[in-house]
Amino acid sequence: MTNLIVLKDKNWLENQKHAGKCVSNILLNCEKAICSEASLSLRDFEQIANETFDLYKCSTTFLNYNGFPNSICVSINEVLVHGIITDYLLQPGDVVSIDVGATFKGAIADAARTWIYKEPKSKIHVEMLEVCKKALIAGQEAVKIGNRLGAIGNAIYKLVSKTQFGLVTDYGGHGIGPNLHEPPFVFNKSSQNEGIRITNGLSIAIEPMVVVGQPTTKVGQDGFGVLTPGVGCHFENSVTLLDNEVYILTE
C-alpha cells in the first residue's frame, strides 16, 4: 500500500499553484538578496522565507520533517542538499543552493535554485550551474502523456553525460502528495522505458544535482547536509500534469 501513487485533481492543483507562487517568490527574493551588495548570513534567507510564508498564508513543509530544524534548506559549496542554517556569512564565490517547500491547504510545492555569491571562484562553477539548469529543463520536457517515468532521468542523464560534470544518482526527484516525499521516485539516470506511464494527475518534483568531480555523496556530521567531494548544485521544480497540460508550479 505504501507504494500506491495517488493521482491529483483540479482542487489539488489550485492549492498547489498557490503554494508554488509562495515558493517562487521566496526563491526570487533570495536571489535579489544574493545579487545585492549586502553582507548575508544563512539566517537572512530563513527570515526572507518566513516573511513570505506568512504573506501567502502557507506553512513551511521542511520544519520538523524527519527532525529538520529549519524552514528552508541552505546548502553551501560542498554541501549539495539538505543544508541546515547557521550563522555563516557568505564569502565571495560561494555556491549557494536554496531548497524551499510550502504547504497550502494540504498541497505542497517544492523547488530549489543555486546561485554564486558575488564573483565566481572559477568559470567551471558558472558552467556547472548552466548544465544543471538545462538538465532540469530537459527533464521537464520529457513529462508527456504516454512516456514512461524513466524518460525524465534518461533526458537528464543524456544531457549531463555530454559534459565534464558528474550527475548525482544517489538522490533524485519524488512524487508529491499530502506528504513531501511520496512514490514514485524520479531517478536522475534511467532508461527511456523504465517506470510507470506518465498520466494525468501525476504530481512530481524533478531535481537534477550536478557536481564538479566525482558524484559520490555522504551525510555530514550534523545528520542532514549531504556532502560531495567537490562543489555541487541543485535545481528543482514541482510539476503536475492535468487535462493533458503540464503545469510547472514553481517557475
N, C-alpha and C positions, 0 to 999 in steps of 0.2 A: 504493500500500500504506500510505503514511503517513496516509491519511485513513480507514482502517478503524476502526470502533468495536467494541471488544471487550466483549461483554456479560459481566456478573459472575454468580457462582454463590453458593451458601449459605456456602461456606468463605470466600470473599472477604468476604461481608457480616459474618460473625462476627469476622473480624480487623479489619474497618473499624469495627465497633461499639466494639471496644477502643480503637482509635486515636481514635475520636470522643469517648470518655469522657476520654481524656487531654487532647484539645484543649479540651473543655468545661470541665474543671477548671482548666486554665491560664487561660482567659478569666475564669472565676469568681474565681479568686484574684487576678488583675489588677484586676478590678472591686472586690474588697474593699479592695485597696491604694489604689485611686483614691478610694474613699469614706471612707478613714481620714483623719486629720488629719496624717499623716506627710508630710514632705518627700520627694519622689520624683524620682529621675533615671531616664532611659530604661534605664539598665543594671539598675536594680532589677527591671524587668519581665523582662528576659532571665534574671536569676537565678531569679525565680519559675518561669519556663518550664523552665529546665534542671533544677531540682529535681523538677518534675512529670514531665518526660520520663523521668528516672531512676526515679521511683516506679512509673510504668506500664510500664517497660522498653520504651519507644518511642524512636525516633530522630527528631531534627528533620528535617523534609523540606526546609527552606529553606536551611540552612547549605551553602554552596558551590554552590547551584543557580544556574547561569549566573554563578558568581563571587560570589554574595551573601554578605556577610561575617558574618551573624548568624543565630541560631537562630530568631528571630521578626522580624516587621516591626513597627516602631512609628512611626506617621506623625502629625505634629502640625500642626494648623491648615491651612495652605495645601498641605501635603504630603498628597496624597489617599491614596496607597498606596505600598508598597514602600519605606517609610522605613527608613533604616539607623540603628543605635543609636549615640548619642554620650553625652557626659557632661551633656547638657542637663538642667536642673532644671525640672520642671513649674511653670508660673505659673498663678495663679487665672484661670479662664476658658478655659484651653487646651482645644481639641477634640482628643481622643486616640483614634486608631484603632489597634487591635492585631490583627494577622493571624497565625494560627498554623497550621502544618501538622505533623502527626505521622504517622510510618510505623510499622506493626506487622506483621511477617511479610509485608512487601511491599504491604500495603494502606494507603492514605492517607486521612486525614480532614483537611479544610481549612475553616477558619472565621474570621470576623472580627467584631469589635464596635467600637462607638465610644461614648465617654463624654465628659462635660465635667468637668474637674477643678475642684472647689470651685464658687464662684459663677459662673454663666454671664456672659459679657460682653454678651450680647444674647438676648432671648427668641427671636429668629429662629434662633439656633443650636439651642435646645431643640426648636423646631418642625421644623427640618431633620432632626434625629435621629429624631423620631417618624415623619416621612414615609418615611424610608429603611427603618425597621423594618417599616412597613406594606407597603412595596413588596416587601420580602423575603417577607413572608407571602403576598402576592398571587401572587408568582412560584411559591412552593411549592405553593399551592393549584391552580395550573394543571398540575401534574405528575399527569397521569391517562392511563391506557392509552387509546391511540387518538388523543389530542391530538397535534398537531404540536408540535415543539420551540418553534416561534415563539409558541405560546400563552403561554409564560413571559415573553418580552420584551414581548408585547402587554399582558399584565396589569400588568407593572411600569410600562410607559410610560403606560398609561391612568391609573393612579393618580397618578403624579408630574406628568403634564401638567395636572392639575387644580389644581396648587399653584403657588406663586410660585418654586419651586426648579428648578434645572437638573439634568437627568439626563445623566450621563456615558455616552456610547456608544462612545468610543474603546476602552474596556476593558469586560470582562464576565466571565461565568462560563465554565466549561470542563468537559470530560469529565475523569474521574479514573480512573486505572489504576495500573499499576506506576510510571508517571511522573506528576508533579504535573499537568502540562497536556497533555491528550490531546483528540482530537476527541470530541464536537462542541463548537464554540464556542457559548456560550449568550449570545445578544445581550440587551442591556437594552432594546432597542427593535426590535420586529419585528412582522410581520403574523401573524394567527392561523394562517394556512395555510402558513407557511414551515417548511422544515426537515424532518428525519426524523420518523417516527412514534415517539412515546414508547412504550416497550415494556419488559417485564420484563428485568432485567439491566442497565438503564441506570444509570450512576453519574455524577453531575454535581455541580458546585459552582454555586450561584446566588448572584450578588453584585451587587446594585444599588449604585450610587455616586451620591450626591446632593450638590449644591453650592449655595452662595449665589452668585448671579450667573451668568455665562456658563460653560457646562460644557466649556470648552476645556482641553486638557492639554498639558504638555511635560515631558520628563525633565530633572531638575535637574543641576547641575554634578557631583554625586557619581556620576552614571551610573545611579542606581537610583530614587531618590524621584521620584514623578510629581506635578507641581505644577499647581495650578489658580489662577486669578486671585483667587478668594475662598476662604473656608473650606469644606472638604468633609467628607463622612463616608462610611462603608463598612460594610455589614453583609453577612455571608456565612454560608451553611450548606452542608454536604455532604448530598446526598440520593441515596438508592439505591432503586430500585423492583424488588421481587422478590415473586413469588407474589401479584401484584396488590395488594401493600401498599407504601405509600410510607414509607420509613424516613428520618427526619431525624436524622442521626447525631451532630450537634454542638450540639443544644439542651441 
